[in-house]
């Protein structure tokens, strides 16, 4: 058995919906924020006025860094609350850290600056996005929280070597939540722009967990890479079928480390450049989006069985 601590997440109004900050009209979802939520920070830099970002990160080390940006006391006093810091890169290329004093003095307004400045519109959630609402054992990673997953590492990969296992961070027990469960509390007139998914082998389940909200998003970017995780390839469904049924088309067969999909239901918004479709490691060209909406793109080729 396990102890589940239930805490309030969002305050609801009398209609049972979340109370959005003034001026918010659009919502993006960042699944797998990692240490610095770089995609969210870039979104705020490009769209500073009316965007709210929901960020999901189950790894407690990573979440401890992004969570302080939205707390009225922690944001101004990170030295008292943040227990895990990493090296950060300054604008001039200089690398700082990872000691807490150096990080606080030099990294606060660089790597995390956009999150802090827009903290009222950045809502981090310490949970794993999935296709069910429950709890699960979570692999915290090996030396790098960016490889943490609901799946275990596959034998024979770089993460299972004796050298790597000396840096294994162990496991925790985390809540799993369908994005549909969270998004149902947003007002009906809100515009869902993009969902970025980096869930380390669990991306397909996140898409399935969007449920009835999947067709309401304009853009979806996911890794869908299952090669390093045990059992991650064995999905009882094909994620491309879900995306196709919801109106999505691939922007290209495989875009770098990630796959990009745009929803043809919002073709007019794309043509008018009223959209958000990017990630920290993915740059999507406007012309490529228009070509994909016109059917001028190669068929989507899954990288691994089950995707």
Number of C-alpha atoms within 10 A of each C-alpha: 3 6 6 10 6 6 6 5 11 14 11 13 11 7 9 12 16 17 15 18 12 10 10 14 16 19 21 24 26 24 28 27 27 27 23 17 24 19 23 24 24 16 21 21 14 10 13 15 15 14 23 27 26 19 27 25 26 28 28 18 17 24 25 18 21 28 22 21 26 20 15 11 12 15 18 14 13 18 13 9 13 19 11 15 19 16 14 21 15 14 9 6 8 8 13 16 17 15 12 18 12 15 20 17 11 17 22 19 15 13 20 19 15 21 30 21 16 19 21 17 23 25 20 24 19 20 22 29 31 25 22 18 16 12 15 13 15 21 23 25 22 21 15 14 18 18 20 25 24 24 19 21 23 16 12 9 12 14 21 17 11 10 11 14 15 11 13 18 15 12 16 13 18 20 19 21 21 22 26 22 15 15 19 14 17 17 15 9 8 13 18 24 20 25 27 26 26 23 31 22 25 26 27 27 21 25 25 21 21 23 16 13 16 24 21 18 23 27 28 26 23 23 22 26 24 24 17 21 21 14 14 26 19 13 14 8 13 16 19 20 11 17 20 15 11 19 18 26 25 28 29 21 16 17 16 12 11 17 23 26 27 26 25 22 16 19 17 10 12 22 14 8 10 12 18 22 24 21 24 13 10 16 12 15 11 13 12 15 26 17 13 20 23 12 13 13 16 12 13 15 13 16 15 13 13 17 21
